[in-house]
Amino acid sequence: MTPDQSTPRVVAAACDGACSGNPGPGGWGSLLRFEDGSVQEFGAADPATTNNRMELKAALVLLECLKDLPCHPSLTIRTDSRYVIDGFSKWMAGWKRKGWRTASGSPVLNRELWEALDRARLPGVPFSYVKGHSGDPDNDRCDAIAVAFAKGGRPALAQASPVGAEPVPDGPAPVALGQLLSRLELADRLAAGGYSLSLVELAQLVQVPMRQLAEKATAWTWRDWRVLPDADGRWRLERDAAGSEPMIPGT
């Protein structure tokens, strides 16, 4: 989504990965904290992976999201993974010079994720270390998301409200239903404004795994919207002519 002047800046970012067995079932969790106080959380599971891959995936999702968002000048991505920090800031240059070989001559593990991280690199947005399980609230939250997914759970993830959106009224409606309503209202705003979405943003909106969305190349339907391919691998929403009338929050 292309930000405008009313889009709140990202003031904090954090990520973490988890794996049971290493290798084994794993999960990752990430979050963005905005200047207006809202929070956007991300996460997913992988049935057969490693802890390092989950750490890298969590970091990659944040970088891909941040490229389309305004960021506070002092923003850093907080992680408890020295592997991510050192690989990204120290080791990668040498790996590339050696044809993606380590100092010992072995192939670099998780190369495709490192290459994706390198492509997503943002000037002025470094990774910074935070000790795991030290009481840092954002790190602890990302760890909780990652562990929940690794154990087969489906934790509820916070969804940042679109700019100017009315809040979902308090009441007895289930949390999942309230989150669905917010996503449907957001879809209407995106369609009406003609915004384009990155693959990460689209996956969060429709709650479909990114690898499944990556296989799509032509227009498809999600609920009352047509999802249309746009330039540079992005997507945009259009109200399906057969769908219902656009939702108006608060009515």
C-alpha positions in Angstrom: 0.0 0.0 0.0 1.4 3.4 -0.9 1.5 5.6 2.2 0.2 9.2 2.3 0.8 12.0 4.7 -1.9 10.7 7.1 -0.3 7.3 7.4 1.2 7.0 10.9 4.9 6.3 11.1 6.3 3.0 12.3 8.1 3.6 15.6 9.0 0.1 16.7 9.5 -3.3 15.1 10.3 -6.7 16.5 10.5 -10.4 15.3 11.2 -13.8 16.6 11.2 -17.5 15.5 10.6 -20.8 17.2 11.0 -24.4 16.4 10.2 -27.6 18.2 12.9 -30.2 17.6 15.1 -28.0 15.4 14.4 -29.4 12.7 10.7 -29.8 13.4 7.5 -27.9 13.4 8.1 -24.2 13.7 6.6 -20.8 13.7 7.5 -17.1 13.5 6.1 -13.9 14.9 6.6 -10.2 14.0 5.0 -6.9 15.0 5.0 -3.3 13.9 4.1 -0.5 16.4 2.8 2.8 14.9 3.0 6.3 16.1 -0.7 6.5 16.7 -0.5 3.6 19.2 -1.8 0.9 16.9 -0.1 -2.4 16.4 0.1 -4.8 13.4 1.1 -8.4 14.2 2.1 -11.2 11.7 2.9 -14.8 12.1 2.6 -18.3 10.5 3.6 -21.9 11.0 5.9 -24.3 9.0 5.5 -28.0 9.6 9.1 -28.9 8.9 11.8 -26.2 9.4 14.5 -24.9 11.7 14.8 -22.2 14.3 17.1 -20.2 12.1 14.8 -20.3 9.1 11.9 -19.0 11.3 14.1 -16.2 12.6 15.0 -15.2 9.0 11.4 -15.5 7.9 10.1 -13.2 10.7 12.7 -10.6 9.8 12.0 -10.8 6.1 8.3 -10.2 6.5 9.0 -7.0 8.5 11.5 -5.6 5.9 9.0 -6.3 3.1 6.2 -4.5 5.0 8.4 -1.6 6.0 9.4 -0.7 2.4 5.8 0.6 1.9 5.4 2.4 5.2 6.8 5.7 6.6 9.3 5.0 9.4 10.6 7.0 12.3 14.2 8.0 11.7 15.4 6.0 14.8 13.5 2.8 13.9 15.4 -0.4 14.4 14.2 -4.0 14.1 14.6 -5.7 17.5 15.5 -9.4 17.5 17.1 -11.8 19.9 18.8 -13.6 17.0 22.6 -13.0 16.7 22.4 -15.2 13.6 20.1 -12.7 11.9 22.0 -9.6 13.1 25.5 -10.9 12.3 24.6 -12.5 9.0 22.8 -9.4 7.8 25.4 -6.8 8.9 28.7 -8.7 8.9 28.8 -12.0 7.2 26.7 -11.5 4.0 29.2 -9.4 2.1 31.9 -12.1 2.5 29.4 -14.8 1.5 28.6 -13.0 -1.7 32.2 -12.5 -2.6 32.9 -16.2 -2.1 29.9 -17.2 -4.2 27.7 -17.9 -1.2 30.3 -20.0 0.6 31.3 -19.7 4.3 34.9 -19.1 5.4 35.3 -22.9 5.5 34.1 -23.3 2.0 30.7 -24.8 2.9 27.6 -23.6 1.1 25.7 -21.0 3.1 22.6 -22.5 4.7 19.3 -20.9 4.1 20.7 -19.0 1.1 17.4 -18.2 -0.5 16.2 -16.5 2.6 19.4 -14.5 3.0 19.2 -13.4 -0.7 15.6 -12.3 -0.1 16.7 -10.3 3.0 19.5 -8.7 1.0 17.0 -7.6 -1.7 14.7 -6.2 1.0 17.4 -4.3 2.8 16.3 -0.8 3.8 18.9 2.0 4.2 18.8 3.3 7.7 16.7 0.5 9.2 19.2 -1.8 11.1 18.6 -4.8 13.3 19.4 -4.4 17.0 19.8 -7.0 19.6 17.5 -7.6 22.6 18.1 -10.4 25.0 15.4 -13.1 24.7 13.0 -13.7 27.7 14.3 -10.6 29.4 11.0 -8.8 29.9 11.1 -6.8 26.6 7.3 -6.7 25.8 7.6 -6.7 22.0 10.2 -9.5 22.0 8.1 -11.5 24.4 5.0 -11.0 22.3 6.7 -12.1 19.1 8.1 -15.2 21.0 4.6 -16.0 22.2 3.2 -15.8 18.6 6.0 -17.9 17.2 5.7 -20.6 19.9 1.9 -20.8 19.5 2.2 -21.4 15.8 5.0 -23.9 16.3 2.7 -25.8 18.6 -0.1 -25.9 16.1 -2.1 -23.0 17.5 -3.7 -20.1 15.8 -3.1 -17.1 18.0 -5.2 -14.0 17.5 -3.1 -11.3 15.8 -3.5 -7.6 16.3 -4.6 -5.7 13.2 -3.7 -2.0 12.8 -6.8 0.0 12.0 -6.9 1.8 8.6 -6.5 5.5 8.8 -9.8 7.2 9.7 -11.6 3.9 10.3 -14.3 3.7 12.9 -13.5 1.3 15.7 -15.4 -2.0 15.9 -18.0 -1.4 18.7 -17.6 -3.2 22.0 -20.0 -6.0 22.6 -20.5 -9.7 22.9 -19.4 -10.5 19.3 -16.5 -13.0 19.1 -13.1 -11.6 18.6 -12.6 -13.5 15.4 -15.9 -11.9 14.0 -14.7 -8.4 15.0 -11.4 -9.0 13.2 -13.2 -10.2 10.1 -15.4 -7.1 10.1 -12.3 -4.9 10.3 -10.7 -6.7 7.4 -13.9 -6.4 5.2 -14.1 -2.7 6.0 -10.4 -2.3 5.1 -11.0 -4.2 1.8 -13.7 -1.7 0.9 -11.4 1.3 1.6 -8.6 -0.3 -0.4 -10.8 -0.9 -3.4 -12.4 2.6 -3.2 -9.0 4.2 -3.0 -7.4 2.2 -5.7 -4.5 1.2 -3.5 -2.1 -1.6 -4.6 -0.9 -4.2 -2.1 2.3 -6.1 -1.8 2.1 -9.9 -1.5 2.7 -9.6 2.3 -0.1 -7.1 2.8 -2.5 -9.2 0.6 -1.7 -12.3 2.6 -2.5 -10.6 5.8 -5.8 -9.2 4.5 -7.2 -12.4 3.0 -5.4 -14.7 5.5 -4.0 -17.0 2.8 -0.4 -18.3 3.0 2.0 -16.2 0.9 3.3 -19.3 -0.9 -0.2 -20.0 -2.1 -0.7 -16.4 -3.3 2.6 -16.4 -5.1 1.3 -19.1 -7.4 -1.5 -16.9 -8.6 -0.9 -14.9 -11.8 -4.4 -13.9 -13.0 -7.5 -12.2 -11.4 -9.3 -14.2 -8.7 -12.2 -13.6 -6.3 -12.1 -13.1 -2.5 -15.5 -12.7 -0.9 -17.1 -9.7 -2.6 -13.9 -8.4 -4.3 -12.0 -9.2 -7.4 -8.2 -9.4 -6.7 -6.4 -8.1 -9.8 -2.7 -8.3 -10.7 -1.0 -4.9 -10.7 2.5 -3.7 -11.7 5.7 -5.0 -10.0 4.0 -8.1 -8.6 1.5 -6.1 -6.6 -2.3 -6.6 -6.4 -5.4 -4.3 -6.1 -9.0 -4.9 -5.1 -12.1 -4.2 -7.1 -15.7 -4.6 -5.9 -17.2 -7.6 -7.7 -20.2 -6.5 -9.7 -22.1 -9.5 -8.3 -21.2 -8.7 -4.7 -23.0 -6.7 -2.1 -23.0 -3.0 -1.7 -19.8 -1.5 -0.1 -19.9 -1.5 3.7 -20.2 1.8 5.5 -18.6 1.6 9.0 -20.9 2.8 11.8 -24.2 2.2 9.9 
